[in-house]
Amino acid sequence: MGSKPGRTTLRGRRTGEFPQQRAQPAKGRPDPVARSEDLARLRARMDALNGRLLTLIEQRVAFARRIGRAKQALGLAGADPARERAMLAALLGAARGGIPRVDLERIFRAVFGASRRAVQRDGRGGRGNRR
């Protein structure tokens, strides 16, 4: 065994002897590189879920607009607070408990409101992504 450059470590190895091996984390501590790779993977999955949520919300608004046009053709009122309350109650009843009820209620009320405003814009001749 020839002499290798580098200094001797506390465990008797010379530094640089095993360059292909990554330094191991301290016992009981997760590897920071693995953690950052896991974080990047988790964030990518979150981004995909956000995209799916956006698509679903856009589809819901499009259906609300279609319903609004159908109701207008039938001479019915655009907003139906009783229907919104029933939908919200059904959604809250179907929830599995992983999200606090107050948070779910806020989320769905915001989605319902966005849908209602899109229908109202249609009724005034508006279309598209206005604020």
C-alpha positions in Angstrom: 0.0 0.0 0.0 1.6 3.2 -1.1 1.6 6.5 0.6 -1.4 8.7 -0.3 -1.4 12.5 0.0 -3.5 14.1 2.7 -3.6 14.1 6.5 -4.7 11.3 8.8 -8.2 11.7 10.2 -9.2 10.8 13.8 -10.3 7.3 12.6 -6.9 6.6 11.2 -7.8 7.1 7.5 -6.1 9.5 5.3 -8.3 12.2 3.9 -9.0 11.7 0.2 -8.7 7.9 0.4 -12.4 7.3 -0.5 -13.3 10.2 -2.8 -16.3 8.4 -4.3 -18.1 8.2 -1.0 -20.2 11.1 0.3 -19.6 12.1 3.8 -22.1 10.4 6.1 -24.3 12.5 8.3 -23.8 12.4 12.1 -25.6 9.5 13.7 -29.3 10.1 14.1 -29.3 13.1 11.7 -30.8 12.9 8.2 -28.5 13.5 5.3 -28.9 17.1 4.2 -28.4 16.3 0.5 -31.1 13.6 0.7 -33.3 16.1 2.6 -32.9 18.7 -0.1 -33.6 16.1 -2.9 -36.7 15.0 -0.9 -37.8 18.6 -0.5 -37.4 19.3 -4.3 -39.4 16.2 -5.1 -42.2 17.1 -2.6 -42.3 20.6 -4.0 -42.6 19.3 -7.5 -45.6 17.2 -6.4 -47.1 20.3 -4.7 -46.7 22.2 -8.0 -48.5 19.5 -9.9 -51.3 19.5 -7.3 -51.6 23.3 -7.6 -51.9 22.9 -11.4 -54.6 20.3 -11.0 -56.5 22.6 -8.5 -56.2 25.5 -10.9 -57.6 23.4 -13.7 -60.5 22.2 -11.6 -61.4 25.7 -10.4 -61.3 27.0 -14.0 -63.6 24.1 -15.1 -65.9 24.8 -12.2 -66.1 28.5 -13.1 -66.8 27.5 -16.8 -69.7 25.3 -15.6 -71.1 28.0 -13.4 -71.1 30.3 -16.4 -72.9 27.7 -18.5 -75.5 27.3 -15.6 -75.8 31.0 -15.4 -76.6 31.3 -19.1 -79.1 28.4 -18.8 -80.8 30.1 -15.8 -80.9 33.4 -17.7 -82.6 31.7 -20.7 -85.2 30.2 -18.3 -85.8 33.6 -16.6 -84.3 32.4 -13.2 -82.3 34.4 -10.8 -78.5 34.1 -11.2 -77.6 33.6 -7.5 -79.1 30.9 -5.5 -78.0 31.2 -1.9 -79.9 28.1 -0.8 -78.1 26.0 -3.4 -74.8 27.4 -2.3 -75.6 26.6 1.4 -76.6 23.0 0.4 -73.4 22.5 -1.7 -71.3 23.8 1.2 -73.1 21.6 3.7 -72.6 18.5 1.5 -68.9 19.3 1.0 -68.3 19.9 4.7 -70.2 16.7 5.5 -68.0 14.7 3.1 -64.7 16.1 4.5 -62.5 13.5 6.2 -61.4 15.7 9.0 -57.8 16.5 7.7 -58.6 20.2 7.3 -60.3 22.3 9.9 -64.0 23.0 9.0 -63.4 26.8 9.1 -60.6 26.6 6.5 -62.7 24.4 4.2 -65.6 26.8 4.5 -63.4 29.7 3.6 -61.9 27.9 0.6 -65.3 26.9 -0.8 -66.9 30.2 -0.2 -64.0 31.8 -2.1 -64.5 29.4 -5.0 -68.3 29.9 -5.0 -67.7 33.7 -4.9 -65.3 33.6 -7.9 -67.9 31.5 -9.8 -70.7 33.8 -8.9 -68.7 36.9 -10.1 -67.9 35.2 -13.4 -71.6 34.6 -14.0 -72.4 38.2 -13.0 -69.8 39.5 -15.5 -71.4 37.3 -18.2 -74.8 38.8 -17.3 -73.3 42.3 -17.9 -71.8 41.2 -21.2 -68.4 40.6 -19.7 -66.1 37.6 -20.6 -62.7 36.4 -19.7 -60.3 36.8 -16.9 -61.2 40.2 -15.4 -60.5 41.4 -11.9 
